[in-house]
Amino acid sequence: MGARSAVVRGGVVLILAALLVGPAVGGTAGAQAASCQSNGSQQVCLTEANLDAETLVAGESAELSLTVENTGEERATAILVLNVASPDNETNSYELRTQSLAPGETLSVTQSIDASTPGEHGIQAIVYGDGYAHQYDASAPMRVTVERQGLGGGIDTPEYALAALVGSLAVIGVIGYRRR
């Protein structure tokens, strides 16, 4: 009976710890706020970074939603940059928006991400200030997998194999029919 009550007590302690600690470490906004760096009394934080799809077929697109907020005490210029790494680990940076924000002001940006190169791509949004001299915040790295277009699109290897199989079966059928 003593061992059973110790297990129950241990379970209760774990549940209470999860309830108390979980909200402190969970959520993207909490993680972003901890990484947001001030520049004197200026501070611009990336409060949201969401990609609406993790897997795309070549030719499709996904929407990237970003929200930046001036949480500092002074007006600050936010430079929102998107870094993209290709499957070959080639990186490119794209400046999405540069805007001056008053304290408490929020900027929302939606960017279409077009899928053209098959493979796994890395995406990260970064907020800079002072003409790229100061990095305020960065999103967690996101991944997008782009798959080759299959049936219904351009003809590729599986369709050629299927056509060869159907053709071979037709030839075998004709030969079998003629032998009768």
C-alpha positions, 0 to 999 in steps of 0.5 A: 500500500505504501508503494502505491500511495508514493506512486499516486503522490508522485503523479500528483506532483508531476501534474502540478509541476506541468500545470505550473511550469508548462505555461511559462515555457510553452507558446511561441509568443513566450519564446519570442519575447525571451529572444527579443533584444532591445537597442537602448529604449528601442525594442521591436519583437517578432510576435508571430511567425506562421507558415500555413503548410509544411509540405507543398507540391512543386508549383503550389504556394504557402502563406507566411504570416509575420507580426512585429510589434514595437514593445520599446519606449521610442519610435523604432525602424523595423527591417523585416528580412526573410532568410531562405535555405535551399535543399543544396544549402544555398541561402538567400535573404529577402527584405520584406518590409522596412517601416517605422513603428511608434511604441505599441504599434504593430506591423503585420506582413503576409508573404506568399512562398512559391514552391518550385525546387523539390526538397527540404527548404529552411525559412527564418524571419529576422527583424533588424534595426539601425540599417542592419546594425542591430538584430532585434528578434528572429523566428524559430527556423521553419521547414517546408518540404517541396515534393515533385509533381506527380499524376495530374501534372507534367509527365515524369518517371512514374507516368513513363513506367506506368505507360510502359507497363500498360503497353507491355500488358497490351502486347502480351494480350495481343500475342496471347490472342493471336496464338488461339 
